Amino acid sequence: MHSPRFHLDHRFTRGRLSAFHDGELGPVERRRVEHHIADCPDCGRAARSLQRVIGGLALLRRRNRSRLAAGVIERLRTQTRRDGDGSRH
């Protein structure tokens, strides 16, 4: 059985995981969340899961940006070749 403080910290942590990850908590709140994550398997899993999701989204964004840039460059090259030979589209 967990203490009333554990349950308070559990609710507190669950409501602040995103802000914790984003570095938006003050030092006292951050330490409270860090301590609870270390003691609570459920919140620890939730924090790690959030980290994986955010990391995956960042990776996806970088990959799409690279593909977009490559596509733009290819279109510019194609257009330059067309313009260079006097043809119009």
QUIWOCOR-V135580 format. One record per residue. PSI is psi in whole degrees, 0 to 359 (999 if undefined). NEAR is the number of other ideal C-beta (glycine too) atoms within 8 Angstrom. Layout:
# QUIWOCOR-V135580
psi-><PSI | PSI>
near-><NEAR | NEAR>
This chain:
# QUIWOCOR-V135580
psi-><136 | 155 | 160 | 324 | 319 | 314 | 321 | 314 | 327 | 310 | 317 | 312 | 313 | 324 | 353 | 11 | 318 | 314 | 323 | 310 | 322 | 359 | 26 | 359 | 150 | 171 | 323 | 314 | 317 | 314 | 322 | 316 | 315 | 316 | 319 | 318 | 323 | 331 | 340 | 110 | 321 | 313 | 326 | 316 | 317 | 319 | 317 | 321 | 315 | 318 | 316 | 317 | 313 | 319 | 319 | 319 | 320 | 318 | 316 | 317 | 317 | 317 | 315 | 322 | 319 | 316 | 320 | 313 | 316 | 320 | 319 | 315 | 316 | 318 | 321 | 318 | 316 | 315 | 320 | 319 | 317 | 314 | 327 | 331 | 8 | 357 | 153 | 154 | 999>
near-><2 | 5 | 6 | 5 | 6 | 11 | 9 | 8 | 12 | 13 | 8 | 11 | 15 | 9 | 6 | 11 | 13 | 7 | 8 | 15 | 10 | 6 | 5 | 5 | 10 | 5 | 6 | 6 | 10 | 10 | 8 | 11 | 14 | 9 | 9 | 14 | 11 | 7 | 6 | 12 | 5 | 7 | 13 | 10 | 8 | 10 | 12 | 8 | 8 | 11 | 9 | 8 | 8 | 9 | 8 | 8 | 8 | 8 | 8 | 8 | 8 | 8 | 8 | 8 | 8 | 8 | 8 | 8 | 8 | 8 | 8 | 8 | 8 | 8 | 8 | 8 | 8 | 8 | 8 | 8 | 8 | 10 | 7 | 6 | 6 | 4 | 5 | 3 | 3>
